Amino acid sequence: MNSAAPLFSQSDVLLDVELLNKQALFEAVGSLWEKRYGIAANEVVKSLKAREELGSTGLGQGVAIPHARIKGLTEAVAAFARPRKPIEFDSPDGQPVTYCFVLLVPVEATEQHLQILAQVAEMLSNEQFRNQLGSAKSEAEIHQIFAAWRGA
């Protein structure tokens, strides 16, 4: 298993949801995490927006990895969202985003945070991996695709 899959479960997958923009993505994930983990939704949205203001977390090829540090969080948590229609994300290639891996880490997180981001970026830069995510029919299948990743 890789370092990304244990950070989320199929309950943390938003599949084919109606999201109009980044803000809607951040709100949907914030709401999910508030219900699942008790993390204040407004804190999630505020932290993700603040990070995004430093520079887009859109990587290109339809991929974004929004991430933020959250005070009081004791371990990293993640969610994956595949919007029904791609959303604008100010990606370097100008393409809208279809695959969103959202990561929250504790304020003190350092090396682990960077390793997770690097591994997720590697996964999502793989065209075959993205194609599998694009054709997945369920939240469980999405999680299984992440769990099965062994690297290129």
C-alpha positions in Angstrom: 0.0 0.0 0.0 1.1 3.6 -0.5 1.0 6.6 1.8 -2.1 8.2 0.3 -4.7 5.3 0.5 -4.7 5.0 4.3 -5.6 8.7 4.6 -9.2 8.3 3.3 -11.9 5.7 2.9 -14.7 5.3 0.4 -16.7 7.5 2.7 -14.3 10.3 1.9 -14.9 10.1 -1.9 -17.2 12.6 -3.6 -18.1 11.0 -6.9 -19.8 12.8 -9.8 -20.9 15.6 -7.6 -22.2 18.9 -8.9 -19.4 21.4 -8.2 -19.3 24.7 -10.0 -15.9 26.0 -8.9 -13.1 25.7 -6.3 -15.1 27.3 -3.6 -17.9 24.7 -4.1 -15.2 21.9 -3.9 -13.8 23.4 -0.6 -17.3 23.7 0.9 -18.3 20.2 -0.1 -15.1 18.7 1.4 -15.4 21.0 4.5 -19.0 19.7 5.0 -17.9 16.1 4.6 -15.0 16.4 7.1 -17.2 18.3 9.6 -19.6 15.4 9.6 -16.9 12.7 9.6 -14.2 14.1 11.8 -15.6 17.1 13.6 -13.3 19.5 11.8 -15.1 22.8 11.4 -16.1 23.2 7.8 -15.5 27.0 7.8 -11.9 26.3 9.0 -11.4 23.8 6.2 -12.6 26.3 3.6 -10.6 29.2 5.0 -7.4 27.2 5.1 -7.8 25.7 1.6 -8.6 29.2 0.2 -5.6 30.7 2.0 -3.3 28.1 0.5 -4.8 28.5 -2.9 -4.1 32.3 -2.7 -0.4 31.5 -2.6 -0.6 29.7 -5.9 -2.9 27.3 -7.6 -2.8 23.7 -6.5 -4.0 22.7 -10.0 -1.2 20.7 -11.6 -2.4 20.3 -15.1 -3.8 17.3 -17.0 -7.1 17.7 -15.2 -5.6 17.3 -11.7 -5.6 19.4 -8.5 -4.2 18.6 -5.1 -5.6 21.3 -2.8 -4.0 21.0 0.7 -3.7 23.0 3.9 -2.5 22.8 7.5 -5.2 22.8 10.2 -4.5 23.8 13.8 -5.6 21.0 16.2 -5.5 18.2 13.6 -3.5 15.3 14.9 -3.0 13.3 11.7 -3.4 13.8 8.0 -6.8 13.3 6.4 -7.7 13.2 2.7 -10.7 13.1 0.4 -11.0 12.6 -3.3 -13.5 14.4 -5.5 -14.5 13.7 -9.1 -16.9 16.5 -10.1 -19.7 15.7 -12.6 -18.2 18.5 -14.9 -14.6 19.7 -14.8 -14.0 22.9 -12.8 -11.7 25.8 -13.4 -8.6 25.7 -11.2 -6.1 28.1 -12.7 -4.0 25.1 -13.7 -0.7 25.9 -15.5 -2.0 24.2 -18.7 -5.3 26.2 -18.5 -7.4 22.9 -18.4 -10.2 22.5 -16.0 -9.9 19.9 -13.2 -11.6 16.5 -13.1 -9.5 14.8 -10.3 -9.2 16.5 -6.9 -7.2 14.9 -4.1 -7.7 17.2 -1.1 -5.3 16.9 1.9 -5.3 18.3 5.4 -2.3 18.0 7.6 -1.5 19.1 11.2 0.2 22.5 11.5 3.4 20.7 12.6 3.5 18.4 9.6 6.7 18.6 7.6 8.3 15.8 5.7 5.3 13.4 5.8 3.2 16.1 4.2 5.6 16.6 1.4 6.0 12.9 0.8 2.2 12.4 0.6 1.9 15.3 -1.9 4.8 14.0 -4.0 3.3 10.5 -4.1 -0.2 11.7 -5.0 1.2 14.0 -7.7 3.1 10.9 -9.1 -0.1 8.8 -9.1 -2.2 11.5 -10.7 0.4 12.3 -13.4 0.0 8.7 -14.6 -2.4 8.6 -17.5 -3.5 5.0 -16.9 -4.2 5.8 -13.2 -6.3 8.8 -14.3 -8.2 6.7 -16.8 -9.0 4.2 -14.1 -10.3 6.9 -11.8 -12.3 8.4 -14.7 -14.1 5.1 -15.4 -14.7 4.1 -11.8 -18.4 3.6 -11.0 -18.3 3.7 -7.2 -16.6 5.3 -4.2 -15.3 1.9 -3.2 -13.7 1.4 -6.7 -12.0 4.8 -6.4 -10.5 3.9 -3.1 -9.4 0.5 -4.4 -7.6 2.2 -7.3 -5.6 4.3 -4.8 -5.0 1.3 -2.6 -3.7 -0.8 -5.5 -1.1 1.8 -6.6 2.4 0.5 -6.5 4.2 3.2 -8.5 5.4 3.4 -12.0 
